[in-house]
Amino acid sequence: MTAYSLKLPVFQLGREFKWAELRLPKGFPERGKAFVQLSPDAVLRIPHLDDAGILCMEGDPGPGLGYSSEDRILLLLHAYLERFLKPWLQGDLDGDFETEALNYWAIEVGRARSNTDPVREVWTVDLPPKKSRIRSGLLLMPNRILVAGDEQLLITSRLVQTVGPMTQQRIGVRVADIPISHALTPATWPQTLSDLDRLLKGRLTPAEYSKFQASRSRRGQSTHRLVLLRSDEAAFAYLLPHGPPVVLDVGQQKKTFPSPRKPLPLLVSRLDPSWMSGRDQHPEVAKRQTKHILVLGTGALGSPLVDHLAKAGLGRISVVDADSMSSANVGRHLLSAESIGQKKVAAVARRINSGYPATQVIPYAMSTAQWLTKNSLAGIDTVIDLTGEPEVRVEVERARQKHACPLLVGWMEPYVAAAHACLLPAGQLWLQGAEDPLFMLESVVWPKEVIQQVPGCSSRFQSYTAAAAAHAVALVAECALEMIDYAAEHPLPSVRSWIRGQPYLDKHWPGLVHKEWAQAAAPYDGLILSRPFP
């Protein structure tokens, strides 16, 4: 590393820093970028600096773009002068701490962190409260993750399962959950226990304040206390001192460490559905959390679809499939080789329930006929049939006549030359008298020599790659979410299809041609077509 001192201007009071250097990393200009670093006293006092004092801005474009080393350094110095130094001296950067509040909080947390802290991170499971309140939390050991959520909440119990087994230690914590209107910055962070105490007195009722300040549990043991300050945009947490000691594994021994002597700043991660499923950009998530979806089939189409629905924030998904995972499934299934021999639904549910605490997947390792014998569609918001089995469609049709609910039928043609999602609102039947319309809706008349997969009747299946199937999964997943979110607004039945073009057909089987309705896709690599359900 080579460093060159930069001349400093005459500072106004409060704008100064001790030094600035142009630094060239080892291997420059062939490797690495030049950067400007300020003295340690500038960190958390001046914006746009990381924890080492390196100025975070675009300057040196880096190697491989045709600039000479001299031009690269000049570009960096120009950016330092025009985009940092002049604006800082003129006060134009004073509000920038708020726009990057969590970056600076991470620096503060990193400076205070030690290997013996009782808590490493805080997880929240719901949105900020409208008014301040005292609530309970759980400290999960040995992970040292504090879940700021009542144990009775379903999402909290799922998170406990995600972090570790039921045998792990769970320690009760008192949490003062305080809403804030603006993100905190280094100038507005509470700095001392007295600062936090004044904040609590001002925001809590006298009864709540007394309850929170009580440092003893019913058993006479001291309890951990957490102050959680959060808005819709940012969250900050402090573990207060005078809590119980923490027991940690150190090598082959267990050692006890005292509680910190001053407030410990902590990072806060949001694990509520609105954030995990769309970073607050999808208001539909709250409604999806109330939905119960029935998915029939967990094969190459069904298993990734359930995964997509969980990621989209569906609250409850019942999954029905009697099949076990085989080696032939591995190349195109959500599951992999470690699940061979296991019931697909059980393995899929285990995987998703451990990863997406906002969703509950309920597995039923049985046929659709068995499930419908023991259950009804009452309380089911949408049925999604991905089995490809005509018998299943007949059974679902009968059940929907007793309890009307929307139905999506999804399937893939051989080689995934096409994929279809048929969206039927409640009350719209699938069967056309005794005729099953599935083959009528396909894009190609397939020769008898082309073997289609017939689940439950044959172990033979059509070869295709997971990459080809991904188009089908995306189509069906988008249609499923559209039906779940807007079923009442789209009362007309429809079919949406992903059709591969003629070169794709020629590649897989000679002489294949599109049906008339699908010929528009012939010149393209792929085309999505929508049409009314006949």
VOGU-3710 file (C-alpha; in Angstrom, 3 decimals, decimal comma):
1> mtayslklpv> 0,000/0,000/0,000  1,332/3,412/-1,012  -0,122/6,535/0,646  0,120/10,221/-0,311  -1,014/12,993/2,031  -3,609/15,369/0,680  -3,512/19,039/1,557  -6,336/20,049/3,864  -8,294/23,306/3,583  -8,948/25,791/6,344
11> fqlgrefkwa> -11,814/24,218/8,260  -14,737/25,840/9,978  -15,285/24,654/13,552  -16,868/21,197/13,524  -15,909/20,438/9,906  -12,305/19,469/10,541  -10,566/16,099/10,328  -6,908/15,394/11,044  -5,709/14,040/7,719  -6,678/12,680/4,320
21> elrlpkgfpe> -4,611/10,358/2,149  -4,684/9,092/-1,404  -3,950/5,384/-1,166  -2,846/3,028/-3,941  -3,298/-0,676/-3,143  -0,571/-3,217/-3,776  -0,541/-4,133/-7,460  -1,973/-0,805/-8,627  -2,732/-0,026/-11,462  -3,101/-3,626/-12,711
31> rgkafvqlsp> -5,113/-4,702/-9,676  -7,379/-2,841/-7,276  -8,681/0,698/-7,171  -7,175/3,820/-5,676  -9,152/5,368/-2,811  -9,176/8,253/-0,332  -9,018/7,558/3,395  -9,685/10,032/6,205  -8,377/9,998/9,770  -10,209/7,865/12,382
41> davlriphld> -11,707/10,927/14,081  -13,896/11,447/10,983  -15,668/8,071/11,252  -19,290/8,461/12,434  -18,834/12,218/12,437  -18,667/12,728/8,669  -20,977/10,830/6,263  -19,950/8,469/3,472  -17,106/6,831/5,405  -16,840/3,143/6,254
51> dagilcmegd> -15,486/1,854/9,567  -11,884/2,255/8,365  -12,420/5,860/7,227  -12,401/4,985/3,515  -14,490/7,418/1,505  -17,377/5,602/-0,200  -17,831/7,195/-3,608  -17,272/6,532/-7,281  -13,889/7,780/-8,362  -11,225/5,465/-9,778
61> pgpglgysse> -12,995/3,451/-12,531  -10,579/0,573/-11,979  -8,388/-1,512/-14,296  -9,452/-2,918/-17,632  -11,511/0,035/-18,883  -8,848/1,774/-20,931  -7,922/4,598/-18,548  -4,295/5,387/-17,791  -3,209/5,239/-14,159  -2,795/9,033/-14,165
71> drillllhay> -6,337/9,554/-15,465  -7,712/7,188/-12,852  -6,053/9,079/-10,032  -7,204/12,425/-11,431  -10,790/11,155/-11,637  -10,617/10,030/-8,013  -9,168/13,323/-6,784  -11,748/15,293/-8,760  -14,549/13,248/-7,172  -13,014/13,732/-3,716
81> lerflkpwlq> -12,930/17,488/-4,222  -16,245/18,074/-6,018  -18,501/15,375/-4,555  -17,154/15,236/-1,004  -14,852/17,970/0,252  -16,657/21,043/-1,150  -20,155/19,783/-0,254  -18,979/18,837/3,264  -17,421/22,253/3,882  -20,592/23,968/2,609
91> gdldgdfete> -22,913/21,850/4,782  -24,553/20,107/1,827  -23,889/16,607/3,256  -25,307/17,234/6,714  -28,524/15,323/6,013  -26,831/12,332/4,414  -26,521/10,387/7,662  -30,281/9,820/7,616  -30,262/8,329/4,116  -27,689/5,712/5,138
101> alnywaievg> -28,613/5,360/8,803  -28,232/1,594/9,075  -24,758/1,633/7,501  -23,486/3,848/10,299  -25,359/1,874/12,931  -23,534/-1,247/11,705  -20,237/0,549/12,340  -21,334/1,440/15,871  -22,421/-2,150/16,553  -19,175/-3,535/15,151
111> rarsntdpvr> -17,104/-1,296/17,402  -18,990/-2,406/20,519  -19,177/-6,120/19,688  -17,201/-8,820/21,496  -17,127/-12,608/21,359  -18,772/-12,849/24,788  -21,852/-10,676/24,191  -25,078/-12,289/25,495  -26,866/-11,324/22,243  -25,468/-11,214/18,711
121> evwtvdlppk> -28,529/-10,002/16,785  -32,195/-9,107/17,207  -34,965/-10,441/14,947  -38,358/-8,734/14,736  -41,408/-10,632/13,466  -44,020/-7,884/13,087  -44,361/-4,253/12,060  -43,492/-1,362/14,420  -46,222/-0,675/16,981  -48,407/2,406/16,768
131> ksrirsglll> -47,633/3,220/20,404  -44,910/2,196/22,840  -45,418/-1,089/24,654  -43,715/-3,689/26,799  -43,624/-7,134/25,229  -41,838/-10,422/25,686  -39,007/-11,864/23,649  -36,921/-15,016/23,484  -33,156/-15,295/23,608  -32,166/-18,483/21,767
141> mpnrilvagd> -29,024/-20,145/23,021  -26,377/-21,066/22,017  -27,124/-19,035/18,854  -27,529/-15,827/20,894  -30,352/-14,582/18,641  -33,033/-12,547/20,377  -36,483/-12,875/18,782  -38,553/-9,820/19,705  -41,868/-11,617/19,382  -44,338/-13,184/21,766
151> eqllitsrlv> -43,866/-16,931/22,077  -47,572/-17,438/21,340  -47,144/-16,013/17,826  -46,982/-18,767/15,221  -44,163/-17,058/13,344  -42,099/-16,895/16,551  -42,464/-20,619/17,176  -41,481/-21,339/13,558  -38,397/-19,160/13,925  -37,396/-21,092/17,032
161> qtvgpmtqqr> -37,608/-24,282/14,986  -35,567/-22,675/12,199  -32,735/-21,560/14,446  -32,354/-24,860/16,262  -33,982/-27,880/17,859  -36,555/-27,713/20,626  -33,902/-28,783/23,131  -32,036/-25,486/22,793  -32,223/-23,072/25,699  -34,838/-20,330/25,423
171> igvrvadipi> -34,502/-17,413/27,817  -37,296/-14,904/28,392  -36,491/-11,247/27,688  -38,362/-8,007/28,453  -38,602/-5,771/25,403  -39,508/-2,073/25,375  -40,847/-1,691/21,832  -40,724/2,031/21,009  -41,886/3,463/17,650  -39,795/6,307/16,230
181> shaltpatwp> -40,716/8,699/13,445  -37,250/9,141/11,918  -34,162/7,006/11,480  -31,540/7,652/14,141  -28,103/9,004/13,254  -24,835/9,271/15,211  -25,983/12,700/16,432  -29,306/11,335/17,740  -28,330/7,877/19,046  -28,847/7,471/22,786
191> qtlsdldrll> -25,284/7,348/24,093  -25,685/6,350/27,723  -27,971/4,434/30,057  -29,300/7,787/31,279  -30,252/8,759/27,720  -32,204/5,519/27,316  -33,826/5,895/30,707  -35,086/9,395/29,845  -36,459/8,044/26,573  -38,304/5,217/28,342
201> kgrltpaeys> -39,782/7,539/30,959  -41,057/9,818/28,242  -42,602/7,103/26,047  -43,953/4,526/28,518  -46,726/4,875/31,052  -45,562/4,856/34,692  -46,894/1,297/35,106  -45,090/0,090/31,957  -41,891/1,847/32,985  -41,951/0,193/36,416
211> kfqasrsrrg> -42,644/-3,200/34,867  -39,756/-2,852/32,441  -37,323/-1,589/35,037  -37,975/-4,587/37,313  -34,804/-6,591/36,838  -35,988/-9,762/38,543  -38,180/-12,548/37,221  -40,794/-14,383/39,313  -38,092/-16,871/40,310  -35,889/-14,112/41,631
221> qsthrlvllr> -33,439/-14,295/38,742  -32,307/-11,253/36,799  -33,704/-10,894/33,273  -32,361/-9,476/30,052  -33,922/-6,177/28,977  -33,931/-4,841/25,433  -34,833/-1,375/24,155  -36,075/-1,638/20,563  -36,426/1,623/18,610  -37,960/1,232/15,173
231> sdeaafayll> -39,750/2,914/12,311  -40,924/1,537/8,970  -37,479/2,250/7,502  -34,998/1,363/10,243  -34,588/-0,314/13,622  -32,060/0,021/16,446  -31,696/-2,024/19,613  -29,841/-1,771/22,924  -29,339/-4,594/25,396  -29,313/-2,972/28,826
241> phgppvvldv> -26,693/-3,798/31,488  -27,289/-5,688/34,746  -28,758/-8,737/33,017  -27,918/-12,358/33,842  -24,476/-13,738/32,965  -24,096/-15,741/29,779  -22,647/-19,256/29,596  -20,689/-19,944/26,403  -18,687/-22,837/25,014  -15,001/-21,946/24,917
251> gqqkktfpsp> -13,041/-24,787/23,443  -13,946/-27,913/25,422  -15,228/-25,959/28,415  -18,200/-23,830/29,380  -17,378/-20,421/30,766  -19,574/-17,777/32,362  -19,283/-14,144/31,288  -20,929/-11,170/33,008  -23,529/-8,962/31,407  -22,132/-5,849/29,654
261> rkplpllvsr> -21,599/-2,845/31,921  -23,128/-0,348/29,517  -25,868/-0,462/26,854  -24,867/-2,813/24,043  -25,925/-1,655/20,557  -27,312/-4,458/18,372  -28,255/-4,989/14,749  -31,920/-5,646/14,048  -33,123/-7,868/11,193  -36,728/-7,838/10,050
271> ldpswmsgrd> -38,306/-11,271/9,593  -41,924/-10,190/9,270  -43,773/-11,404/6,134  -44,079/-7,952/4,540  -40,308/-7,547/4,528  -39,192/-11,092/3,739  -41,687/-11,508/0,903  -41,197/-8,181/-0,840  -39,329/-5,558/1,173  -42,593/-3,709/1,885
281> qhpevakrqt> -43,230/-3,261/-1,848  -46,136/-5,725/-2,069  -49,186/-4,778/0,019  -50,791/-8,083/-1,058  -48,610/-9,972/1,433  -50,842/-9,102/4,397  -53,858/-10,609/2,615  -51,828/-13,630/1,473  -51,002/-14,400/5,080  -54,688/-15,155/5,684
291> khilvlgtga> -55,001/-17,573/2,742  -55,112/-21,378/2,768  -54,039/-22,939/-0,537  -54,312/-26,611/-1,525  -51,597/-27,861/-3,906  -52,026/-31,283/-5,503  -48,744/-32,746/-6,718  -45,157/-32,006/-5,698  -43,241/-33,035/-8,783  -41,006/-30,963/-11,057
301> lgsplvdhla> -43,765/-28,360/-11,342  -45,420/-28,607/-7,929  -42,383/-28,626/-5,657  -40,833/-25,351/-6,902  -44,295/-23,802/-7,076  -44,822/-24,411/-3,353  -41,418/-22,813/-2,769  -42,463/-19,744/-4,796  -45,765/-19,449/-2,936  -43,957/-19,558/0,408
311> kaglgrisvv> -41,527/-16,870/-0,717  -44,505/-14,783/-1,850  -45,930/-14,795/1,679  -48,788/-17,329/1,587  -49,829/-18,117/5,134  -50,864/-21,768/4,829  -50,288/-24,351/2,102  -51,609/-27,915/2,268  -49,721/-30,207/-0,095  -50,953/-33,632/-1,247
321> dadsmssanv> -48,807/-36,272/-2,972  -48,372/-40,000/-2,347  -45,096/-40,393/-4,264  -41,586/-40,856/-2,892  -38,480/-39,116/-4,171  -36,468/-41,179/-6,658  -33,121/-40,665/-8,338  -34,906/-39,855/-11,617  -36,456/-36,798/-9,943  -33,248/-35,193/-8,732
331> grhllsaesi> -32,345/-33,259/-11,883  -35,571/-31,274/-12,010  -37,050/-31,209/-8,504  -36,849/-28,805/-5,580  -35,448/-31,698/-3,553  -32,111/-33,356/-4,170  -30,291/-36,624/-3,546  -30,490/-36,481/0,258  -34,280/-36,900/-0,004  -34,267/-40,055/-2,168
341> gqkkvaavar> -36,639/-42,608/-0,704  -38,531/-40,046/1,376  -42,108/-38,964/0,786  -41,942/-35,881/-1,410  -44,505/-33,867/0,523  -42,810/-34,513/3,858  -39,381/-33,488/2,548  -40,758/-30,418/0,747  -42,656/-29,315/3,865  -39,613/-29,832/6,072
351> rinsgypatq> -37,429/-27,788/3,733  -39,855/-24,880/3,344  -41,046/-24,761/6,959  -37,439/-24,509/8,122  -36,667/-21,680/5,733  -39,801/-19,519/5,518  -41,283/-18,925/8,986  -44,129/-16,804/7,591  -45,579/-19,866/5,832  -46,913/-23,134/7,223
361> vipyamstaq> -46,714/-26,076/4,793  -48,850/-29,053/5,840  -47,884/-32,329/4,116  -50,310/-35,125/3,260  -48,519/-38,227/1,968  -51,576/-39,739/0,292  -53,476/-39,672/-2,961  -55,891/-36,873/-3,802  -58,777/-39,343/-3,558  -57,722/-40,275/-0,021
371> wltknslagi> -57,359/-36,636/0,982  -60,797/-35,725/-0,359  -62,306/-38,678/1,481  -60,956/-37,332/4,786  -61,260/-33,599/4,052  -63,376/-31,118/2,109  -62,623/-27,913/0,245  -64,407/-25,854/2,891  -61,930/-23,240/4,089  -59,667/-23,696/1,041
381> dtvidltgep> -59,191/-20,407/-0,825  -57,699/-21,867/-4,024  -56,991/-25,360/-5,353  -53,933/-25,847/-7,574  -53,832/-29,160/-9,474  -50,395/-29,951/-10,907  -50,670/-33,741/-11,033  -51,471/-34,130/-14,741  -53,769/-37,000/-13,770  -57,277/-37,103/-15,307
391> evrveverar> -58,613/-39,019/-12,297  -57,549/-36,184/-10,007  -59,317/-33,605/-12,136  -62,533/-35,639/-11,919  -62,230/-35,956/-8,124  -61,525/-32,237/-7,698  -64,489/-31,410/-9,931  -66,812/-33,358/-7,639  -65,395/-31,691/-4,541  -65,754/-28,202/-6,056
401> qkhacpllvg> -69,409/-28,818/-6,759  -69,910/-29,286/-3,008  -67,658/-26,368/-1,963  -67,065/-23,896/-4,795  -63,580/-22,388/-4,875  -61,192/-21,186/-7,583  -59,143/-23,826/-9,403  -55,866/-23,564/-11,272  -54,868/-26,519/-13,446  -51,207/-26,375/-14,503
411> wmepyvaaah> -49,244/-28,770/-16,688  -46,362/-29,085/-19,139  -46,341/-30,640/-22,576  -43,531/-33,054/-23,590  -40,043/-31,508/-23,516  -41,740/-28,433/-21,960  -42,473/-27,341/-25,511  -45,386/-25,582/-23,847  -46,769/-25,004/-20,373  -50,285/-24,006/-19,416
421> acllpagqlw> -52,154/-22,498/-16,495  -55,936/-22,708/-16,660  -57,610/-20,267/-14,236  -61,159/-21,155/-13,292  -63,124/-18,986/-10,840  -65,401/-20,566/-8,248  -68,454/-22,036/-9,964  -66,718/-22,587/-13,324  -66,401/-26,306/-14,055  -63,353/-27,892/-15,672
431> lqgaedplfm> -65,024/-30,839/-17,380  -66,985/-30,286/-20,579  -69,595/-32,996/-20,043  -67,623/-36,244/-20,186  -64,721/-34,588/-22,002  -61,504/-33,538/-20,286  -60,301/-30,396/-22,111  -56,614/-30,739/-21,172  -55,378/-32,257/-24,433  -57,624/-29,956/-26,456
441> lesvvwpkev> -55,876/-26,983/-24,838  -52,350/-28,140/-25,727  -50,322/-26,421/-28,433  -49,175/-29,496/-30,396  -50,808/-32,748/-31,467  -48,268/-35,178/-30,085  -47,518/-38,470/-31,862  -48,259/-41,602/-29,874  -44,544/-42,393/-29,909  -43,863/-39,409/-27,672
451> iqqvpgcssr> -44,272/-40,676/-24,138  -45,968/-38,280/-21,756  -45,636/-38,721/-18,046  -48,710/-40,320/-16,471  -48,168/-40,096/-12,698  -49,510/-43,049/-10,800  -49,866/-45,192/-13,931  -46,320/-45,491/-15,276  -42,754/-44,980/-14,173  -41,864/-43,673/-17,638
461> fqsytaaaaa> -41,631/-39,946/-18,084  -40,710/-37,402/-20,695  -37,162/-36,075/-20,578  -36,641/-32,361/-20,029  -34,246/-30,143/-18,113  -34,852/-28,059/-15,025  -33,950/-24,999/-17,096  -36,789/-25,755/-19,535  -39,187/-26,441/-16,661  -38,291/-23,102/-15,047
471> havalvaeca> -40,385/-21,330/-17,703  -43,372/-23,441/-16,733  -42,825/-22,866/-13,019  -42,662/-19,097/-13,529  -45,838/-19,076/-15,631  -47,859/-21,179/-13,185  -46,529/-19,345/-10,124  -47,451/-15,935/-11,530  -50,917/-17,167/-12,506  -51,423/-18,743/-9,087
481> lemidyaaeh> -50,566/-15,500/-7,291  -52,787/-13,532/-9,646  -55,687/-15,872/-8,890  -55,041/-15,768/-5,138  -54,747/-11,969/-5,044  -57,427/-10,953/-7,538  -59,860/-13,882/-7,958  -62,887/-11,690/-7,289  -61,753/-9,142/-9,885  -61,305/-11,700/-12,698
491> plpsvrswir> -64,511/-13,741/-12,847  -63,953/-15,027/-16,412  -62,092/-18,328/-16,907  -58,907/-18,122/-18,958  -55,874/-20,065/-20,124  -52,347/-18,687/-20,154  -49,693/-20,588/-22,093  -45,925/-20,432/-22,573  -45,228/-21,733/-26,097  -41,808/-22,575/-27,505
501> gqpyldkhwp> -41,098/-21,728/-31,164  -40,639/-23,994/-34,178  -36,832/-24,348/-33,793  -37,406/-25,791/-30,312  -39,915/-28,320/-31,702  -37,562/-29,293/-34,527  -34,748/-29,826/-32,058  -36,722/-32,366/-30,022  -38,928/-34,266/-32,485  -39,089/-34,109/-36,305
511> glvhkewaqa> -42,302/-33,055/-37,986  -43,977/-31,331/-35,034  -46,182/-28,324/-35,831  -48,216/-25,937/-33,698  -51,971/-26,000/-33,627  -53,600/-23,025/-35,319  -54,169/-21,084/-32,090  -50,482/-21,430/-31,133  -48,877/-20,661/-34,513  -48,113/-17,088/-33,452
521> aapydglils> -45,299/-18,521/-31,306  -43,577/-20,333/-34,186  -40,987/-17,640/-35,086  -40,037/-16,889/-31,471  -37,891/-18,635/-28,894  -40,928/-18,498/-26,647  -44,176/-16,565/-26,400  -46,882/-16,180/-23,731  -50,425/-16,305/-25,083  -53,671/-15,736/-23,183
531> rpfp> -57,119/-16,866/-24,337  -60,567/-17,551/-22,913  -61,288/-20,964/-21,470  -63,589/-22,720/-23,967
//
